[in-house]
Amino acid sequence: MRALVCRAWGPIDDLRVEEVAPPAPGPGQVLIDVRATGVNYADALMVAGQYQTKPAFPFSPGLETAGVVARCGEGVARYAPGDRVMALLAHGGFAEQAVAEAREAFAIPARMPFDEAGAFPVAYISSHVALRWQGRLEAGETLLVLGAAGGVGLTAVEIGKAMGARVIAAASTAEKLAVAGERGADALVDYASENLTDRVMALTGGKGADVCLDPVGGDLFDAALSSLGWGGRILLIGFVGGVPKIPANRLLVKHRAALGSSLRYFRWHAPDKLRRSVEELIDWYEAGRLRPYVTHRLPLARAVEAIRLLTDRRAHGKIVVVPDPAGG
Ligand SMILES: NC(=O)c1ccc[n+]([C@@H]2O[C@H](COP(=O)([O-])OP(=O)(O)OC[C@H]3O[C@@H](n4cnc5c(N)ncnc54)[C@H](OP(=O)(O)O)[C@@H]3O)[C@@H](O)[C@H]2O)c1
């Protein structure tokens, strides 16, 4: 099969599409004929050796996928060859076939196309887990989302609305804010040209936000922390802008909390809650309350270009990579 291969830590430009042996499903695993694989910022971190886990070389990046079950490993009863599934992956999605743990594969709703399914698991489940189980977002609360047109940010906007919150979307361009507005955000803040804290305070009548979902970190973290009201919770999701230092004194006085949330570890520690998150997301999708936003569909041969759209800060919503046309 053809796959995007990483042979040493480095920039994404070093990745090459190669002919490799197809993977075999072990016990409890399924082999998937890939139809679409969502691109994540973490793909670039993983090939640079900056991700939490470092696979042995050679490996293919790709943290999620959607396709058709080709074969089941020993002990897998819930799926059979021919089933349409989407899955979280340890890695390996940028390939014609990928192996997933059966417990981390989910049936694709009948009306969901493969492109949407390939872009669904990481962003939606990460945002849901963070908002539901860590942030404990409640209906009527105000949710501030940073990077609100990005993969994880845009799903947080939709999920916040589905949970009954008022959502303030914050991003760096008017175009990105328009995307967040179209997905239901109640108010928009351009943090490239406006003071984030001042705007959130003005939008909340001086009260501040209850929950902030932050996939950016860096310099923006401080302004986001100041935007929280009494009892506010800031959810640490990612650090594309750098890892911030947390001033503990600013948590104490306002009863604020800074909470980490990592889907990678959550799914191993709390599989039952993970399952409940996926069930709620699928219910919302079936009810038309979630509309996955896939802007680009690029062939495997252009996978590096697809990842670069994220690292260059040009992506909106999600991008998927699909196996090359026959013969590639
Ligand atoms: N903890 C978890 O469970 C979890 C799950 C998924 C992803 N993540 C992490 O969350 C982060 C975002 O991932 P993603 O896949 O959603 O990425 P993405 O689609 O590229 O979105 C990231 C957003 O961050 C903003 N940003 C600010 N500074 C940036 C920079 N220097 N380069 C690129 N973007 C920048 C951009 O919005 P503006 O231009 O509007 O600022 C962009 O839309 C990554 O660190 C990823 O590892 C964590």
The ligand as a Tripos MOL2 file, in Angstrom:
@<TRIPOS>MOLECULE
LIG
   48    52     1     0     0
SMALL
NO_CHARGES

@<TRIPOS>ATOM
      1 N1         -5.7910   18.2900   24.2420 N.am      1 LIG1
      2 C1         -6.4300   17.6470   23.2850 C.2       1 LIG1
      3 O1         -7.1760   16.6920   23.5210 O.2       1 LIG1
      4 C2         -6.2430   18.1490   21.8760 C.ar      1 LIG1
      5 C3         -7.0370   17.6510   20.8310 C.ar      1 LIG1
      6 C4         -6.8900   18.1930   19.5550 C.ar      1 LIG1
      7 C5         -5.9370   19.1870   19.3400 C.ar      1 LIG1
      8 N2         -5.1590   19.5970   20.3780 N.ar      1 LIG1
      9 C6         -4.1720   20.6510   20.2140 C.3       1 LIG1
     10 O2         -4.8670   21.8590   19.9420 O.3       1 LIG1
     11 C7         -4.0690   22.6720   19.1070 C.3       1 LIG1
     12 C8         -4.8610   23.0370   17.8670 C.3       1 LIG1
     13 O3         -5.0280   21.8760   17.0770 O.3       1 LIG1
     14 P1         -5.9430   21.9020   15.7720 P.3       1 LIG1
     15 O4         -5.7060   20.5920   15.1000 O.co2     1 LIG1
     16 O5         -7.2960   22.3320   16.0990 O.co2     1 LIG1
     17 O6         -5.1840   23.0510   14.9320 O.3       1 LIG1
     18 P2         -5.7260   24.1170   13.8730 P.3       1 LIG1
     19 O7         -6.9140   23.5950   13.1520 O.co2     1 LIG1
     20 O8         -4.5290   24.5050   13.0760 O.co2     1 LIG1
     21 O9         -6.2090   25.3350   14.7860 O.3       1 LIG1
     22 C9         -5.2960   26.0410   15.5740 C.3       1 LIG1
     23 C10        -5.7450   27.4990   15.6770 C.3       1 LIG1
     24 O10        -4.7700   28.1510   16.5040 O.3       1 LIG1
     25 C11        -4.6140   29.4900   16.1030 C.3       1 LIG1
     26 N3         -3.1990   29.8460   16.1230 N.ar      1 LIG1
     27 C12        -2.6370   30.7760   16.9150 C.ar      1 LIG1
     28 N4         -1.3280   30.8410   16.7050 N.ar      1 LIG1
     29 C13        -1.0280   29.9590   15.7290 C.ar      1 LIG1
     30 C14         0.1730   29.5780   15.0720 C.ar      1 LIG1
     31 N5          1.3470   30.1360   15.3760 N.pl3     1 LIG1
     32 N6          0.1020   28.6060   14.1230 N.ar      1 LIG1
     33 C15        -1.0590   28.0230   13.8210 C.ar      1 LIG1
     34 N7         -2.2460   28.3420   14.4090 N.ar      1 LIG1
     35 C16        -2.2190   29.3070   15.3610 C.ar      1 LIG1
     36 C17        -5.2220   29.6200   14.7100 C.3       1 LIG1
     37 O11        -6.3250   30.5160   14.8260 O.3       1 LIG1
     38 P3         -6.1190   32.0860   14.7430 P.3       1 LIG1
     39 O12        -5.3270   32.3870   13.4950 O.co2     1 LIG1
     40 O13        -7.5150   32.5650   14.6700 O.co2     1 LIG1
     41 O14        -5.4060   32.4950   15.9960 O.co2     1 LIG1
     42 C18        -5.7500   28.2230   14.3470 C.3       1 LIG1
     43 O15        -7.0440   28.2760   13.7820 O.3       1 LIG1
     44 C19        -2.7850   21.8810   18.8400 C.3       1 LIG1
     45 O16        -1.8060   22.2440   19.7920 O.3       1 LIG1
     46 C20        -3.2080   20.4590   19.0790 C.3       1 LIG1
     47 O17        -2.1410   19.6000   19.4150 O.3       1 LIG1
     48 C21        -5.2970   19.0960   21.6250 C.ar      1 LIG1
@<TRIPOS>BOND
     1     1     2 1
     2     2     3 2
     3     2     4 1
     4     4     5 ar
     5     4    48 ar
     6     5     6 ar
     7     6     7 ar
     8     7     8 ar
     9     8     9 1
    10     8    48 ar
    11     9    10 1
    12     9    46 1
    13    10    11 1
    14    11    12 1
    15    11    44 1
    16    12    13 1
    17    13    14 1
    18    14    15 2
    19    14    16 1
    20    14    17 1
    21    17    18 1
    22    18    19 2
    23    18    20 1
    24    18    21 1
    25    21    22 1
    26    22    23 1
    27    23    24 1
    28    23    42 1
    29    24    25 1
    30    25    26 1
    31    25    36 1
    32    26    27 ar
    33    26    35 ar
    34    27    28 ar
    35    28    29 ar
    36    29    30 ar
    37    29    35 ar
    38    30    31 1
    39    30    32 ar
    40    32    33 ar
    41    33    34 ar
    42    34    35 ar
    43    36    37 1
    44    36    42 1
    45    37    38 1
    46    38    39 2
    47    38    40 1
    48    38    41 1
    49    42    43 1
    50    44    45 1
    51    44    46 1
    52    46    47 1
@<TRIPOS>SUBSTRUCTURE
     1 LIG1         1 GROUP 0 **** ****
